[in-house]
Amino acid sequence: MRRALLIAVAALGLMAAEPAPPPEAPLAEPAQEARAQALFDAIRCVVCQHEAIGDSPAGVAADMRRLVREEIAAGRTDTQIRDGLVDRYGDYVLFKPPVRMGTWLLWFGPFLLVLVAGAALLLRGRKATAEAAALSADEEKALAERLAADDVTP
């Protein structure tokens, strides 16, 4: 019984949520904080993957927000900050990744998929509209004889 209780407590401990990040201090200058907030909306949380770091409660997002604020305070430009995050996490960290050879599939893949599906539907539609060939005179005569012999009306 004691062993089962210890296992249950350990399992609950493993399932515990991530601790809340410490409160964040905004930048002293309002213009710098506005830049930081704009960057927060353009950068994807690498844990949540569908939320911006400004909206994400994940600890990694808090670390990324702190890093962005530190970089702004150090005098780096928005482009330098984005490039640093892309170097660290890859193009996926940006909600709008740059168009280049490695991201063509991201940008043009959906359009290519729609074009391929449309072409497949067109080709299938053309095959379905093919008409049956007309019966020859001998085939018509054989059909008429068979229908007359079975007492079936045409």
C-alpha positions in Angstrom: 0.0 0.0 0.0 2.8 2.3 0.9 4.6 1.6 -2.4 1.5 2.3 -4.4 1.1 5.6 -2.6 4.7 6.6 -3.4 4.2 5.7 -7.0 1.0 7.8 -7.2 2.7 10.8 -5.6 5.7 10.5 -8.0 3.4 10.3 -11.0 1.5 13.4 -9.9 4.8 15.2 -9.4 5.8 14.3 -13.0 2.6 15.6 -14.4 2.8 18.9 -12.6 2.7 22.0 -14.8 5.7 24.1 -15.6 6.3 26.7 -12.9 5.2 30.2 -13.8 8.0 32.4 -15.1 9.0 35.3 -12.9 7.3 38.6 -13.5 8.7 40.6 -16.4 10.0 44.1 -16.2 9.2 46.3 -19.2 11.9 48.5 -20.8 12.3 52.0 -19.3 11.7 53.8 -22.6 8.2 53.6 -24.0 9.6 53.6 -27.6 11.8 50.6 -26.9 9.0 48.7 -25.1 6.7 49.4 -28.1 9.5 47.9 -30.4 9.7 44.9 -28.1 5.9 44.4 -28.1 5.9 44.5 -32.0 8.6 41.9 -32.1 6.7 39.7 -29.6 3.8 39.5 -32.0 6.1 38.6 -35.0 8.0 35.8 -33.2 6.5 32.3 -32.7 6.9 30.4 -29.4 9.0 27.3 -30.0 7.0 25.3 -27.5 3.4 26.4 -28.3 4.1 26.8 -32.0 0.8 28.5 -32.7 1.2 31.4 -30.4 3.3 34.5 -30.4 5.8 34.8 -27.6 3.8 37.8 -26.3 0.7 35.6 -25.8 2.4 32.4 -24.7 2.6 31.4 -21.0 5.5 29.0 -21.6 8.8 29.5 -19.8 10.7 29.4 -23.1 8.5 32.3 -24.4 9.4 34.3 -21.2 13.1 33.6 -21.9 12.6 34.8 -25.5 10.8 37.9 -24.4 13.6 38.7 -21.9 16.2 38.1 -24.6 14.4 40.4 -27.0 14.3 43.1 -24.4 18.0 42.7 -23.6 18.9 42.9 -27.3 16.8 46.1 -27.7 18.4 47.6 -24.6 21.8 46.7 -26.0 21.0 48.8 -29.1 20.5 46.1 -31.7 18.1 46.6 -34.6 14.9 44.6 -35.1 16.5 42.8 -38.1 19.6 41.9 -36.0 17.3 40.5 -33.3 15.2 38.5 -35.8 18.4 37.1 -37.4 19.8 36.1 -34.1 16.6 34.2 -33.2 16.5 32.6 -36.7 20.2 31.5 -36.2 19.2 29.9 -32.9 15.8 28.4 -33.7 15.5 28.4 -37.5 13.1 30.1 -39.9 10.1 28.6 -38.1 10.5 31.0 -35.2 9.1 33.8 -37.4 5.4 34.0 -38.3 6.4 35.3 -41.7 9.6 33.5 -42.7 11.7 35.0 -45.5 11.2 33.7 -49.1 14.3 31.8 -50.1 15.2 28.4 -51.4 14.7 26.6 -48.1 11.3 28.1 -47.5 9.7 27.8 -51.0 7.7 24.8 -49.9 6.2 26.9 -47.0 5.3 29.8 -49.2 4.3 28.0 -52.5 3.4 24.5 -51.4 -0.3 25.2 -50.7 -0.7 26.8 -54.1 1.1 23.9 -55.8 -1.1 21.4 -54.0 -4.3 23.2 -55.2 -3.0 23.3 -58.8 -2.1 19.5 -58.7 -5.5 18.7 -57.2 -7.3 20.8 -59.8 -5.4 19.2 -62.7 -6.2 15.7 -61.3 -9.9 16.6 -61.2 -9.9 18.0 -64.7 -8.2 14.8 -66.1 -10.6 12.6 -64.2 -13.5 14.6 -65.5 -12.4 14.2 -69.1 -12.1 10.5 -68.8 -15.6 10.2 -67.4 -17.2 11.9 -70.3 -16.1 9.4 -72.9 -19.1 8.0 -74.8 -19.7 4.4 -75.6 -19.2 3.4 -79.2 -22.3 2.7 -81.3 -23.2 -0.9 -82.1 -22.3 -2.3 -85.5 -25.1 -3.6 -87.8 -24.3 -7.3 -86.9 -24.4 -6.4 -83.1 -27.7 -4.7 -83.5 -29.2 -7.7 -85.4 -27.9 -10.1 -82.7 -29.4 -7.9 -79.9 -32.8 -7.7 -81.7 -32.9 -11.5 -82.1 -32.0 -12.1 -78.4 -34.6 -9.6 -77.2 -37.3 -11.3 -79.5 -36.3 -14.8 -78.3 -36.7 -13.9 -74.6 -40.1 -12.2 -75.0 -38.6 -9.0 -73.6 -39.9 -5.7 -75.1 -37.2 -3.1 -75.9 
